[in-house]
């Protein structure tokens, strides 16, 4: 095996799991919003999008006020209230989830401060269809530090 091929192979095997497990948006079930909350364990604040590793509490519950939370308007036509009202808990029992946020330019447009390990956040978004494969959620809304951010598009 050539030295160059060994370097490429080594680089591919040492990439963080989240970088190797990137999924296209069509892989996600946009008809079933899922709610997660927990403590941030790892952060990847770079493009193609920011990512968090979220550790869920042992007894994750839907907040009773979730459907009443205010959500900001965004450029894409998203019915945030309906989405929050439909949110469910994941069926899989993983305690750690990879959460895909938005590209950094969009995070900056929303003025989302960089999230640090140890922070407590909540997200509503979409899992892979039938929650198969990795424990991954594409965030539609991020709730952090008492604020809500819409991540599908830019703020209006």
N, C-alpha and C positions, 0 to 999 in steps of 0.2 A: 504494500500500500504506500502510495506517495506521501511525502511529508505534508504537502498541501491538503490532500484528502484527509489525513489524520487530524489536521487543525480544524477543518470544517466539521468533521465528525465530533471532535471534542467540543467545539463551540455549540453545536446543536444539542449535545447531551448535557451541557452545563447551563443552558438557558433556564431562567425561572419557569416554573410550571405554568404560571399564568401566560407567559409569552408564548409558550408552545401550544397552549390550549385555546388560543383565540378562535372565536366563532363568528361567522357572518350573522348579520341581524335576522336573516330569514330562518335561522335555526331556532329562533325563540317563539314561544307561544304567546302571541299578542292578544289572545282572547281570554287569558287567565292571569290577571295581575296577582302577584305574590308579595306579601309583606315580610320583611326581615328587619331585625334590630339586633344590636349587640355592640361589642367592643372591637375596635379596629386593632388587628394584630400586625398587619403589614400594609404598607402603602407603596404604590408604584405611581408616581406623579409625573408621567411622561406620555408622549404620544405612542401609539395611535389614540389611546384614551387613558385617563387615570383609572387605576384599579385599587381595590381594597380587599384585604382578606378579613372577613368579619367572623367573629366568634359569637354564636348565638347563645342566649341563656338556656339552661336546661329545660325550663318550662316556658317556651315562647308562646305568647298570647297576642291576639289582635287587640289593639287599644280600642276601647269602646267609643272614643271620639274620632277615630280615623276618618270616617266619612265626612266629619264636620271640619276637618283641618283646612285652613285656607291654603290654596295653591296659586302660584303666580301664573299670569298669562304668558304665553310664549308664542312664537311665530307660527309653529305648527298647530293645526286645529286639534287640540287634545282636550277631551272632556274630563278634566281632572277630578271633578266631584264624582262622576259616574265611575271612573277608574278606581278611586279610593273606596267607594261603596261596594265594588265587586271584589276587592282584595281578599285573598285567603292566605292561610299559612301553607308552607310547602308540605307536600306529603312525605318527602324523604326526610330522614332523621339526622342528616349530617349536622354537626355542630359548627363546622367551618365552611364558609362559602366564599367564593371569589365573586366580587361585585364589580362589574364593568360600568364605569361612570361615563363621562363624555370626553371628547377631545379637549386638550388644555385651552384652546382658544375659546371654546364654549364655556368652560369652567371659569375663565377670566371674565367673559361677558356677564356671567351671573354673579361675579365677584365672590365666588366660593373660596374661602380661605383654605390654604393647604391643610388637609386633614392629617393629623399625626397619630402614630400608634398610641393606643390607650383611650382615644376619643370614643364616645358613645354616639352612634348614628342609627338612623332608621332609613329604610329604602322601600319603595314600592316599585316593582318592575316585573320582568318576565324571565321565566326559567326556560331552559331548553325544553323542547316539546316532550310531554309526558315525563318531564324531569329525568330523562335518561342521560347517561354519560356523567359529565362532571357536575359538581354542585356549583353552578354558575348562575348569576342573575344579572340581567342587563337593567340598570336602574333607569326608571322613568322619572321618579321624584326622589330627591335626597332631602332628608330632614336632619339638620345638624345645627347645634348651638341655637335652638329656638327658631330657626328659619327654614323655609321650604324653598327648594330650587327645582325648577323643571329642567330636565336634561335632554329632551328630544331635540330642541331647537333653541334659538336665541330668545332672550327676553324681549317683550314688546313695550 
